[in-house]
């Protein structure tokens, strides 16, 4: 059986290395007290790219359906970088 924590960390490392601005996932994981509660909102990566990374990495392992579901919930819904919003309107007045 595959150790899902390893797969989870691999997915998160790749997502945050491509996020804007990038983040060292291992450093953030090792020192959570140094981060604000909503630190992930400071990093953006498109939802499409998040899914591509998730599929690329998890596809390299023989995961059960249950493992795949748990990883999807954690990687894509809980710990993923925020998704940039198109058409942000800024008020320069």
PAMARFI-805651 format. One record per atom (N, C-alpha, C): x, y, z. Coordinates in steps of 0.2 Angstrom, whole numbers, padded with zeros to 4 digits, always signed. Example, Ala and Ser with C-alpha at 12.3 -4.5 7.8 and 13.67 -1.06 7.14 Angstrom:
% residues 2
+0066-0028+0039+0062-0022+0039+0066-0016+0039+0064-0011+0035+0068-0005+0036+0064+0000+0039
END
This chain:
% residues 93
+0004-0006+0000+0000+0000+0000+0004+0006+0000+0002+0011-0004+0006+0017-0005+0005+0022+0001+0011+0025+0004+0011+0030+0009+0008+0036+0006+0002+0038+0008-0001+0044+0005+0002+0050+0007+0005+0051+0013+0008+0057+0015+0014+0059+0011+0017+0054+0008+0023+0056+0004+0020+0058-0003+0014+0055-0005+0011+0058-0012+0008+0065-0011+0005+0066-0005+0002+0072-0003+0008+0078-0003+0013+0076+0000+0019+0081+0000+0022+0083-0007+0022+0077-0011+0025+0078-0017+0020+0083-0022+0014+0082-0021+0009+0086-0025+0010+0093-0022+0010+0094-0016+0010+0101-0013+0016+0104-0015+0022+0101-0014+0028+0104-0016+0028+0107-0023+0025+0103-0028+0025+0105-0035+0020+0111-0036+0014+0110-0033+0009+0116-0033+0012+0123-0031+0015+0122-0025+0018+0128-0022+0024+0131-0025+0028+0126-0028+0034+0129-0032+0032+0132-0038+0026+0131-0041+0023+0134-0047+0019+0140-0045+0017+0141-0039+0012+0146-0037+0016+0153-0038+0011+0158-0037+0014+0165-0038+0012+0169-0031+0016+0170-0027+0023+0169-0027+0024+0162-0025+0030+0159-0026+0032+0152-0024+0033+0151-0017+0032+0145-0014+0033+0144-0007+0036+0137-0006+0041+0137-0002+0044+0131+0000+0039+0127+0005+0036+0122+0002+0031+0118+0005+0034+0114+0012+0040+0112+0011+0043+0108+0017+0044+0113+0022+0047+0119+0021+0048+0124+0026+0041+0126+0029+0036+0127+0025+0029+0129+0028+0027+0123+0033+0027+0117+0030+0025+0112+0034+0029+0111+0041+0035+0112+0040+0039+0111+0046+0039+0116+0052+0036+0122+0049+0036+0128+0054+0029+0132+0053+0024+0128+0054+0017+0131+0053+0016+0137+0058+0019+0137+0064+0018+0143+0068+0021+0150+0065+0025+0149+0060+0028+0155+0057+0023+0158+0052+0018+0155+0050+0013+0157+0045+0007+0159+0048+0004+0164+0045-0003+0166+0046-0008+0161+0045-0014+0161+0048-0019+0156+0048-0021+0155+0040-0021+0160+0037-0024+0160+0030-0018+0161+0025-0012+0158+0026-0006+0159+0022-0007+0157+0015-0011+0152+0014-0012+0149+0007-0015+0154+0002-0018+0159+0005-0022+0164+0001-0016+0169-0002-0010+0169+0000-0005+0173-0002-0002+0170-0009-0004+0164-0011-0001+0161-0016-0006+0159-0021-0005+0160-0027-0010+0158-0032-0008+0153-0038-0012+0149-0040-0011+0144-0045-0018+0142-0048-0018+0142-0055-0025+0141-0058-0027+0134-0056-0034+0134-0055-0037+0127-0054-0035+0122-0059-0035+0124-0065-0033+0119-0070-0026+0116-0069-0021+0120-0067-0014+0118-0066-0014+0114-0060-0018+0116-0055-0018+0112-0049-0020+0105-0050-0025+0104-0054-0028+0097-0056-0023+0093-0060-0020+0097-0065-0014+0094-0069-0009+0091-0065-0006+0095-0060-0001+0093-0055-0003+0087-0051-0009+0087-0049-0012+0082-0045-0013+0075-0049-0015+0076-0055-0016+0070-0059-0009+0067-0061-0005+0071-0063+0002+0069-0065+0005+0065-0059+0005+0068-0053+0009+0065-0048+0005+0058-0045-0001+0059-0044-0005+0053-0041-0005+0047-0047-0005+0049-0053-0005+0044-0058+0002+0040-0058+0007+0042-0055+0013+0038-0054+0013+0032-0049+0007+0032-0045+0007+0028-0039+0000+0023-0040+0001+0017-0037-0005+0013-0037-0009+0014-0031-0014+0019-0032-0018+0021-0026-0025+0018-0026-0028+0017-0021-0034+0014-0021-0039+0020-0022-0045+0019-0023-0050+0024-0024-0051+0028-0018-0051+0025-0012-0051+0029-0006-0045+0033-0005-0039+0031-0006-0033+0035-0006-0034+0041-0011-0036+0040-0017-0036+0045-0022-0041+0050-0019-0047+0048-0016-0052+0053-0014-0049+0057-0008-0046+0054-0004-0043+0057+0002-0038+0062+0000-0034+0060-0004-0029+0065-0007-0032+0071-0011-0037+0070-0015-0040+0075-0018-0043+0080-0014-0046+0078-0009-0049+0082-0004-0044+0086+0000-0039+0083+0002-0033+0087+0005-0029+0091+0001-0027+0089-0005-0023+0093-0009-0027+0098-0013-0032+0097-0015-0036+0102-0020-0041+0106-0016-0043+0104-0010-0048+0108-0007-0046+0111+0000-0041+0108+0003-0039+0110+0009-0032+0114+0009-0027+0112+0006-0021+0115+0006-0018+0118-0001-0022+0118-0006-0020+0121-0012-0019+0128-0012-0015+0131-0016-0015+0138-0017-0021+0141-0019-0023+0147-0018-0029+0150-0020-0029+0151-0027-0035+0151-0030-0036+0151-0037-0037+0158-0039-0033+0161-0044-0033+0168-0046-0040+0169-0049-0043+0175-0047-0049+0177-0050-0048+0182-0056-0051+0180-0061-0051+0185-0067-0055+0191-0066-0052+0196-0069-0056+0202-0069-0056+0206-0062-0051+0205-0058-0051+0209-0052-0052+0216-0053-0056+0219-0050-0057+0227-0051-0053+0230-0045-0049+0235-0046-0046+0238-0041-0048+0246-0041-0049+0249-0036-0051+0255-0035-0045+0260-0034-0043+0264-0039-0037+0268-0038-0039+0275-0036-0045+0276-0033-0047+0283-0031-0045+0284-0024
END
